Amino acid sequence: MNAPMPEPLVEVSDLCREFDVSKPWLNRLIEREPKQFLRAVDNVHFNINKGETLALVGESGSGKSTIAKMLVGLLEPSQGTILFGGQRMRTDTSAEMQVLRKRFQMIFQSPYASLNPRWRVGEVIAEPMTVLAIVKDRREIQKRVDELLVLVGLSAADARKFPHEFSGGQRQRIAIARALSANPEFIVCDEPTSALDVSVQAQILNLMRDLQDELGLTYLFISHDLSVVRHMANRIGVLYLGALVEIADSKTLFSNPVHPYTKMLLDAVPDLAMTGRERKRVEGEIPNPINPPTGCTFHPRCPFANERCKREVPLLKAYGTGVASCHAVEEGRID
């Protein structure tokens, strides 16, 4: 008997986001220049199944955080659809969207910038409950705040303190408690440990995994740190210049990467086990996203590129249990 197919909680199709980066109108008029647009996210497709962690990785400027903000309604997509539990995500304030917003939350990158310094911790954690009208009774709110503080490894007495009285790791625990206060099913984690010391990172990541198992949470995990991603993710999507170039389960991606860019990222990770595995260095830098290369945007840095790569955009195609977009892989030019 075949196992049932996993049910997607989040479905992203043909997602694009452009930003107007033009000079002021008068400057363009004098210099006779047209408007300029930066495509930060370019035709991205992926699903996130209930209870799993999908990680998005890539260099700075690859579109990771832009995707995260679109998924929680902080940015309007220029094109494409986001379905959450079968319902289409929008950025309006309709009653339908208010109900939908109770089902997801976001943990931001900096625990120093994401907490209001003028509010006590109890007020910070209680805000989603009051804004979304999840709990209205003050005693119930206080009880829930105390429970959440204990759940994330702090004390109920910490509710009366201000954020500046805590360390970076403790502040991120408060941010996690705030995200959990709305009883969400889905949490977008935008590099939640990048601002923390390495010793504290492990504590926060283990806490997040324990909470996922205990509460049945689904994560979208944004990071540029592959060691963190390997610890957290069931599946990994690799972004380059706003486009997904490979998606695979964590074990497969680390043991047998398909796309040359994924191989480059893994080659940059120190080989602490001293396996002696062969590495190939890829020259060059990320192209200007305002004027990206034609065809495959990775071709200026790819040692396997040919003329087809320069003129034709590759499509995501299945390879084993994952997908990748690469003409060289398709044609067998890579061992």
PyMOL commands that set and color helices and strands:
alter all, ss='L'
color gray80, all
select helices_A, chain A and resi 25-31+64-71+95-101+121-131+138-151+156-160+163-165+168-180+198-215+226-232+250-255+260-267+299-301+307-311+327-330
alter helices_A, ss='H'
color red, helices_A
select strands_A, chain A and resi 8-20+37-49+53-57+79-84+87-88+104-107+186-190+218-222+235-240+243-249+317-319+322-324
alter strands_A, ss='S'
color yellow, strands_A
deselect
rebuild
show_as cartoon
